[in-house]
Amino acid sequence: MYTIYDYAYNGLLYLNNIIRPQHKRLSQLMIYSTTACQSRCKHCNIWQKKVEHLSLEDIQRMMQSRCVTRRTTVGLEGGEFILHPQAEEIMAWFHEHHPNYTLLSNCLAPRRVINAVRRYQPRHLYVSLDGGRETYQRMRGRDGYDRVIEVVEVLKDEVPLSLMFCLSPWNSFDDMAYVIDVAKHYGIDVRIGIYGTMAYMKAPKEAPLSSPKAPLSSPEGDTNASCSLKKSIEAPSGAVWGASSGAERGAFKALSQTQENFDFVALYDEWRNGHLRLRCQSIMSCLVVHSNGDVPLCQNLDVMLGNIHEQSLDEIFNGVSARQTQCRYSRHCNDCWINFHRKYDIILVRNFERLLPKWLIEKFYGPYQWTADPKQTYHKHLKAIQ
C-alpha cells in the first residue's frame, strides 16, 4: 500500500512541520468540492444540505499556495464529486497541472465516472461499498450495488482502485468480510473505516439499537480527551476482537492480511475503552476544505481555522492563530478514530518504534500508549492479538 519512499518522505515532512511550523507543507488536501449527492446515506447527511460548490477558480487559487507541493495528494470528493457542474474542467486542470490527485465516488453515475477516469487519469479511484446488495440499499438508500460493480469491473485494470468500506451501526462484520472477498475476487485494494459523527456530515445522533449494531460509548467518567468520546463515534458493539462469533473471526482473519486495515480496526477497541492515547499529528500535515470554503482543524471537530474566501490557504494553515490551535489540539486531543487522521498517527508512531525504544520516542514526541499498559509497544500488542 505504501512504499519505503512514501515512509521516508512523510518522515521528512513530519520533521519539517514540527521544526518549521510557520512553513508547514501538506501531505494530503481533501476538497469537499460539492454537496450535490444522489445517495441518501444513513451515515451521512450531506445530501440534506443546500447545494453549493467550490468553483474551479477557488480550487486553482488554493493549489497556488506554498503549503501545497507537487507531492501533496489532493482528493476530490463531495457529496458526489462527479455531480459538480465543473467536474470535468476541474479534473482536466488537475490532469495537466497536478496529476497527483485522487477521485472518490459512489459510482451511482457509472458511465460518467468511467469516462472521466479514462480521460483525466486520477492517480487513484476510491469507490464506496459497504456490503452486499441488500446492505447497500439499506445503508445508502439507493439500489446502487450493480453500478459499483460495473465501475470496478471496467476500471480495475486501468487505474489503482480501492473499495471503501465503513463499519457502522447499519452493517456488520459479515458485510466487512463480504467486501474484502469482493476486493480479493477482483484483485483490488480495500480500505476499512469506522463510522464517526463528523460535524460536516451532520450524521444522525442516534443509531438503531438492535444488537450488534448499537452505538458504542466510552465508559462513564472517561476524561482521557478534551471532549467526550461518546460524541465522537458510534460503531458496532461487535467491534471487540476475541468475541466468539464466526463473522468476527472471519473478518479478523481477512483483516490480518492487511496491516494498514488490521491495526486501525484492531486498535479501535483500545481507543474506545480509553486505553490508547496518541497525539494527533495528522492535523499538522493533512487538511480538509469544505464546499462553502471553510477549513476545519480536522474532520472530526467543528473548529474552523478560516475560510478560503476570506484568507489564503497559507494564512489559514500556517498563520499564528492556526499554529496555536494546531499545537493545542495536537498535544491534547485524542477524540476520534477517523481513518483520515488516526491512520497517519498509527503509521508515524509505529515507524518511530522500528528505529527507537519507546522511552526515547517519548522524549521528543511526548507520552503515548497503545493499551492500558503504558509500556506496551505496537509490535508486542499486535503480535499478541494476531
Salt bridges, closest charged atoms under 4 A:
ASP6 OD1 - ARG71 NH2 3.47
ASP58 OD1 - ARG61 NH2 3.10
ASP58 OD1 - HIS309 ND1 3.90
GLU88 OE1 - ARG119 NH1 3.05
GLU96 OE1 - HIS97 NE2 3.85
ASP130 OD2 - ARG140 NE 2.72
ASP146 OD1 - ARG133 NH1 2.76
GLU150 OE2 - ARG111 NH1 3.47
ASP157 OD2 - LYS156 NZ 3.08
GLU158 OE2 - ARG118 NH2 2.87
ASP189 OD2 - ARG191 NE 2.37
GLU220 OE2 - LYS230 NZ 2.25
GLU260 OE2 - ARG350 NH2 2.91
ASP263 OD2 - ARG350 NH1 2.71
ASP269 OD1 - ARG272 NH2 2.68
GLU270 OE1 - HIS275 ND1 3.32
ASP345 OD2 - ARG342 NE 3.04
GLU362 OE2 - LYS358 NZ 2.90
